[in-house]
Amino acid sequence: MISKKDFTKINDYLWEIPSSFRNNMKVPARIYASDKILEDSFEDESINQLINTATLPGAFKYVLAMPDIHEGYGPPIGGVIATEYPTGAISPGAIGFDQNCGVRLLLSNYQFQDIKNNLEKLATEIQNQVPSGLGQGRQQKTSMEEMDKILNFGSKHLVESGFGEKNDLENCESFGSLKTADSSEVSPHAKQRGRDQVGTLGSGNHFLEIQKVAEIFNQEIAAKFGLFKDQIVVMIHTGSRGLGHQICTDYLRVMVSAIEKYKIKLPDRELACVPFNSEEGQKFFKAMCCGANFAWANRQMISYYVRKAWKMALGAGKDLKLLYDVAHNIAKIEEHFGKKLIVHRKGATRAFPSNHPELPKKYKETGQPVIIPGSMGTASYILAGINTGQDSFFSTNHGAGRKMSRKSATRNFSGGKIVSDLSQKGIIVKCKSYRGIAEEAPQAYKDIDEIVDVVHKAGLSQKVAKLVPLAVIKGE
């Protein structure tokens, strides 16, 4: 049984279990956390999962968990694992089933005062335009030829087809397209699952929120980001939906079969992996890049429909501009500590500092915008990447992190009561089912303010602004 005494305290917000803790650990396991968050993390299997992850072949320096750590499939959610390029492991479980689940933020020039009388109308129109919920799709399916273009080129293809603007690509991680993608490595079944899901929200913790900027922490960076007090913004949180899930499922089968071939010994089959430079590893990486491209295209198409709803509800007014779009579940080839690495982020966000070569000119001075959504009805945050984040491979958390399973939340909370409580706080909720609302009850998540405070004080990212919800559109 692991406890706090097994950790070495590096500083007030960083703890480590040395590789000597277990003879199959290749590197230490670290967690960014306050005393309280660390204590709470022992309530599920996430710390055990983090230690198991330290056994992955080619693991470099240490494996990490962000303060929103919680139990997942194989590695914990909130995990960051870097392996040595090109021989280190690549693992679907260390990325997650919802490849490139991520979030983007659209900025308006309106203040709350300008739209408060049209808020209900705007939320209704967005719900009408964007299908949401488990299995929900668009009436017209994308052709297989078009699917291949989306998988290979991501948002770039949609923008070139008229569903966005050039700035949408510039203000997106990897400019909305991973060039290594190869749709021939994606199964026909996965493609079929995605054909009606481009521009749809999905279920679970995915949401679309109309928010306002409630607080500014760094005026200079906020101004450069285009943020101001009481500003109306729209946050989109979704991923690769059924297509990404199927890619992960397909390649987990491949890797479970290949473990013996590469003589890989693991404490948990859910960590199934292969060498990155193996045939199986390369096929999976190309397919995963397709899943990531699909997710960026999905969020791009949702943006197109949100902009359409915005004009229908508010008239021909000022348009919505993209602040940034970041991925949460992805593996990428990056350079850290002078080495080329395969960085897996599972429920973790890239947070590059100022002057990083991968950032667009607009954010060279400020560092990358980091978007951390809260749970339903709570705050979300905008932060900026900083140089002190290098020890985390320039990563930060992706949200609040669950403290209660979906089943437990459904048993303990009433969806109708949650909607009523949020309504009393002035928050509009649009949903297809109260069951989905119960699963995503704010009480089922950790305190986002506490989590972001750790991130800021640990030097992973710096706080720029706090956002609060005005209207929430949820799937089933």
N, C-alpha and C positions, 0 to 999 in steps of 0.2 A: 504493500500500500504506500503510494507516494504521498509525502507531506511537505510542508514548508521547510522543514529541517534538511531536506535533500537538496535544497537550492543554495547556491552561493549568491549573496546580494552584491551585484556590481555597482549599482547606485539606487537611488530611491525609486526608480521606475524601470529597472532592468535586472532580471534574475536569470541564473544559469544552473542547469544540471550538467556536470562534467561528463565527458565521454567515458570516464572510468566507472560511471554509475552502473553500466551494463556492458558485458564483454562484446556485444555485437554492435554497439554504437560506434559509428565512424567519426562523428563530430559531436560537440556539445549541443544541448538544446536550450534555447533562450526564450524568454517571454518578457514582453514589455507590459508592465502592470503595476498598479499601486498595491499596497498590502491587502486591501479589501478585495480588489479584483483577483489577485492571486489566490486568496483563500476561497473565493467563490468558484474558481476554476476547478477545484477538486470535486465539485458536485457531479460532474459527468466524466466521460472517459477522455476528454480532450488532451490532458497532460500526458497520459499514457500513449495516446496517438502521436503526440509530438515526439516523444522519445522513440517510438517505433519508426518514425520518419527519419530519424538520425541514422538509420541502418541502410538507407538507400545507397546504392553503388555510386561512387563519385561525388557524394555530398561534400560541399566545400565550406570550410570555416566553421559554420554552425547552421542549425536549422532554427527558424524563428517563428514566434507566434505574436500576433498583435493583441492589444488589450480586449478586442471583441471576440477572443478565442471561444469556440464552442465545438461540440462533438460533430464530426462529419463522416463521410465515407472515406476510410483510409486515413489520410492526414486530417488534422483538425481544420475547421473553417477558421480563417484568420491566420493561415500558415504561409510562410515564405521559405521556399527551399531552392537553393542554388546548387547545381551540379556542374562538374567540370566539362567543358566543351572540348572535343566532340564525343568523348567516350562515356561520359556520365549518364546516369539514368534519365529517361523521360517517363513520367507516370501520369496516366489519365486521372487517377484519383487525387493527385497533387494539383490538379487544375480544377476539377469539379465537373459535374454532369452538365451544368448550364454554362457552356463555354462562352466567355466574354459576356456573362451577366455584367452589366455596367450601368452607368448613370450619366446623363447629360443635363445641362442647365441652359434654358433659353431665357434671355433677358429682354424685358420690355423697357420703354421709356415712361411708362405710367407709374403713378403712385397709387396706393390703396384707395385714396379719396376719389381718384378718377374712375375707378371701375366698380366700386363697392355695390352700387345699385344694379349692376349687370353680372354680378358674380355667379348667381344661381344659373342664369341663362348661359354663361360661358362654360360652366361645369357640365351642364346638360348637353351642350353642343359638342364638347370634347368627348363625352361619353358616347354620343351618337356616332361620331366620326371614327373612334378608335375601339375596335372590338377588344374585349378583355375577358379573361377567365379561362379555366381549364378547357382545352379543346376548341376554344373560340377562334374563328378565322374569318378571313374576308370572303365575300360571296364569289368573287372571281379568282380562280387559281392562277398562279404564275406558271408560265410554260416551262418545260424542262430546259429548253434552250436559254431562257431568261434566268432560270435558277443557276445554271452554270456560270453565267456572267456575274451574278450576284456573289456566288461563292468564290469566284476567282478574283473579283475586283472590289467587292464590298460597297461602301458608300460612294466611292469614286464613280461606279457605274450609274448609280441612281442620280447623282448630281449632274453627270453628263447627259442623263436622260430627262432632265428638267425638274427633278424632285428636290431641289435645294440650290444652294449658291456656293461659290468658291470658298467663302469664309467658313462654311460648314466643314470643309475638309481641312483647312488650315488650323482650325480650333478643335481638332480631334486627335486623340492618341493614335500614333502611327498614320496620321492623315486618313484614317478610316479604311485602310486597306493593307493587308499583309501580303507582300509579293510572293512569298513561298507557297501560297495556297495553290492547290491542284484539285479541282473538282472530280477528277477521275478516281481519286482515292476515297471519295464519299459514296456510300452505298446508295443504290436506287431507293431503298426503303427510307433512308434518312432524307433524301431529296423530296420524296413524296410527302413526308411529314411536314416539310417546310413550305410546301407550295401555296398554302393559303394563309401563311403566318407572317408574311412580310408586312409590317405596319400594324402589329397586334401586341397587346400588352402582356397577356399570360396571367398566371395565377400565383399563389403563394405570397411572398413578400414583395412582389412587383407592384408598382403603383405609378400613377401620374398625379402630380400635385400642383395646384396653383398656390404659390407661397408669397410672402412678403419679407423683405429684408428688415429684421427686427433690431439688429445691433451690428455696429461696425467696430472691429477691434484694431484694424490697421488701415487708417484713412488713406495713406499714400498708395498702398497696393490695391485697396478697394477701388479707388478712383481709376487706376490703370486697368483694372479688370472690368470697369464700367458698372460698378455696384454703388448704390446710394440708399440712404435710409428710406424705408417705406416703399421701396421699389417692388413692383410686381414681377415675379419670375415664374417659370414653369419648369418643374423637374420631372424627368422621364427615367424610370428605373425598370429595365427589363433586359433580356438576353437573347440567346439563340433558340429558345423554346424547344419544341420537339425534335428539331433537326440536330441541335447540339447534343441533346440527351441521347439521341440514337447514335451519333458519332462516338460518343464516350462508351456507350454500351457495346457497340460493334468492336471497338479496339481493346476494351477490357478483356473480351473473350480471346482475342488474338494474343494478348500479352500474358494472360494466365497460362495459355498453352505454350508460350515461348520461354517462360521462366527457367524451365529445366534445360532447354537448349543452351542458354547462356550461363547455366550453373549459378543462378541468382538465388540466394537464400534470404527469405523475408519472414518476420514474425507475424505478418498479417497478409493474407491473400489480397485484401483490398488495396495494398500498396503495389500491386502488380505493375511491373515496369520492364523495359528493355533498354539496352544501350542506345543513346540518341543516334549514333551513326550506323546502327543496324538497319536492315531492310524494313523491319517492322516499325522501328523508331521513326524512320524517315517518312514512311507512309502515314503514320499517325500524326506526325507534326504537320504534314501538308494538309491532312483532313481537318485537324484542329484549327489551322489558319483559315480554312473555309468556314468553320463554325464561327470563328471570331468575325470574319468578314460579313457573314449573314447577320450577326447580332448588330454590327455597326449599321448595316443596311436597314435592319428592322427599326432601330432608333431614328435613323434618318427619315424613313418613311412615316413613322409616327410624328416626327417634327413637321413633316409636310402637312399632315392632317390636322395637327394642333394649330398650325398657322392658318389653315383654311377655316377651322372652327373659330379662331380668334377674330378673323375678319367678318365672319357671319354674325358673330355675337356682338362685336363692338363697332362694326362698320369699317370703312376703308381708313384705317388709322395707321399708326406706326407699327412696323413689323417687329418680329421677334428675332434677336440675334443670338447665335450660339456662343456661350462663354467657353465651354469645353466639354469633352466627352471622354470618360475614362473607363477602362476595363477593370473588372474585379477578378475574373477567373481566366487565367491565360498563362502560357509559357512562352518566353521570348529569349532570344539570344542578345545578351547585353554585356558590356564590359564594366567590371567592378574590381577594385583592388589590383588593377593592372592585368586582369585575366579575363578572357572570354568565358562566359558562363551561360548555362541554361537556367534561367530564373523562372521558377514556378510560383505564381501568386494565386492562392485559393482563398477567396474572400479577403483579398488585400488589394490595395490600390498603388499604382506607380506614383511616385512623388518626386520628380526630377527637380533639381535646384536651378538657380539662375545660371545662364551661360552653358547649359547642357546642350551638346550638339544635336540632340533629337528634338529640341523644342523649336517651335516657330519663332520668327523674329519678334512677334508681339509679346512673347513671354520670356525672352532671353534675360531681361532685366529683373523681372519679378519672381521667376521660378514658375513652375507649372501650377495651374489651378488644380486643387485637389477637392473633390466633391464627396462629402460623407453624408449620406442620407440617414435620417433617424427612423425610428419605428412610427407606425401610423399615429398621427395626432401629436407627435413630439417634434422637437426642433431638428433641423439639418444644418450642416456647416460647410462653409467654403474656407479652405486653407490654401497655403502656398508651400511648394517644396523648398527645402533649404539644405545647405551644405552639410549640416550636422546629421542629416539623415543617411549619410553614406554607410554607417554600420548596419543599417537595415536593408542594404542593397537599394536604397532610396525607395522604400515602401512605407505605406501607412495602412491603417485599418480601413475597412469598407463600410462600416455601419456600427450599430450598437451591439449586435451579437445577441443571439437568443439565450435566455436563461431557463426557458421552459419549452418542452416539445410541443409540436402542433396538437397532438392528441390530448396532452395535458391541458393546453390552453382551451381547447374545445370543451373539455369536461368542466373547467373552472369558470369560464366566462360566457356571457350571453352576447351574441352579435348585436341583437337589437338594443340591449342596454348600452353597449359601447357606442353605437351610432347616436343614441339619445344623449349620452354624456358629452360626446364630441359636439353635438348640435348645441348644447347648452353653453359650450365654450366658443360658439360662433363658427365652428368648422363644419362645412358641408361635406357629406359623404355620399358618393354615388357607387353603388355596388349591385351585383347580380344576386348575391347570396349572403345571408348573415353568417353562414358557416365559415366562409373565408375570412370574414371580419373577426370572428372569435379566435381563429387560428393566429391572426396577426394582432391580437390585443396588445396595446402598449405595455401592459403589465407583464407580457411574456418575454420582454426584451430588457437588456441591461440599460442603465441610465446613460443616454448619449452624451449628456453634459460632462459626466464623470470620465467617460471613455476619451472624449476629445481633449479634456484637460490633461490626461496622461500623455496623449500624442503630442500636445503642445509643449509640455514641460520636459518630455523625454527628448525633444528636439527632432522628432520625426517629420513634422510639418508645423508651420505657424498659423495660428488662427487669423482669419481675415474678416469673416462675417457670419452671423447667425441668421438662419431663415426659420420662419414659423409657417405652418400650413393654414390656408384659408379654405381650400376645397381639396378633397381626396377622391380620386377615381380608382377603384380597386377591381381586380378580377375576382372570380369565384374562390 
